[in-house]
Amino acid sequence: MLGRVLDRIWGLQGLTCREAARLAANAMDRSLTFRERVKLFMHGLLCSYCRNYRRHLRFLRKWVRSMSDPALSPLETRMPS
């Protein structure tokens, strides 16, 4: 019932995994619209693969940011001579 109401109000058709992956990647670069966030959330309720994909994207983003911090980067450390 709720799904039909949301479909009528927002035109929320189900996302394919490809569309959900595109939205998840776009969410890293820009703010998603309310409709996009709801679509991605609704898809994530049903699709464990896309939930894991989003989790991996967040992990990679945090990892890349930590590697860009010179104080935390293992590449910047020098071995004692």
C-alpha positions in Angstrom: 0.0 0.0 0.0 2.7 2.5 1.0 4.7 1.6 -2.1 1.7 2.4 -4.3 1.2 5.7 -2.5 4.8 6.7 -3.0 4.7 5.6 -6.6 1.8 7.9 -7.2 3.2 10.9 -5.3 6.8 10.8 -6.4 6.8 8.5 -9.4 9.2 6.2 -7.6 9.6 3.2 -9.9 12.1 0.6 -8.7 15.8 1.2 -9.5 17.9 -1.3 -11.3 21.2 -2.2 -9.6 23.0 -0.3 -12.4 21.0 2.9 -11.7 21.5 2.4 -7.9 25.3 2.1 -8.4 25.3 5.3 -10.5 23.4 7.2 -7.8 25.7 5.8 -5.1 28.8 7.0 -7.1 27.1 10.4 -7.8 26.4 10.8 -4.1 30.2 10.9 -3.5 30.5 13.9 -5.7 27.3 15.9 -5.2 24.2 16.0 -3.0 21.4 13.8 -4.2 18.0 15.2 -4.6 15.3 14.1 -2.1 13.8 11.8 -4.8 17.2 10.3 -5.6 17.9 9.6 -1.9 14.5 8.0 -1.4 15.0 5.8 -4.5 18.4 4.7 -3.4 17.2 4.0 0.1 14.2 2.0 -1.1 16.5 -0.1 -3.4 19.0 -0.6 -0.6 16.2 -2.1 1.6 15.9 -5.0 -0.9 19.3 -5.4 -2.4 22.2 -6.5 -0.3 24.7 -6.2 -3.2 24.0 -2.5 -3.6 24.2 -2.0 0.2 27.6 -3.6 0.1 28.7 -1.5 -2.9 27.8 1.7 -1.0 29.6 0.5 2.0 32.7 -0.2 -0.1 32.5 3.2 -1.7 32.4 4.9 1.7 35.3 2.8 2.9 37.4 3.7 -0.2 36.6 7.4 0.2 37.7 7.4 3.9 40.8 5.4 3.0 41.8 7.8 0.2 41.2 10.8 2.4 43.4 9.3 5.1 46.1 8.6 2.6 46.1 12.2 1.5 46.8 13.4 5.1 50.7 13.5 5.2 50.7 12.9 9.0 48.9 9.6 8.5 50.3 8.4 5.2 52.7 5.4 5.5 54.4 6.6 2.3 55.7 9.7 4.0 57.4 7.8 6.8 61.2 7.3 6.4 63.1 4.4 7.7 65.9 5.3 10.1 69.4 5.0 8.6 
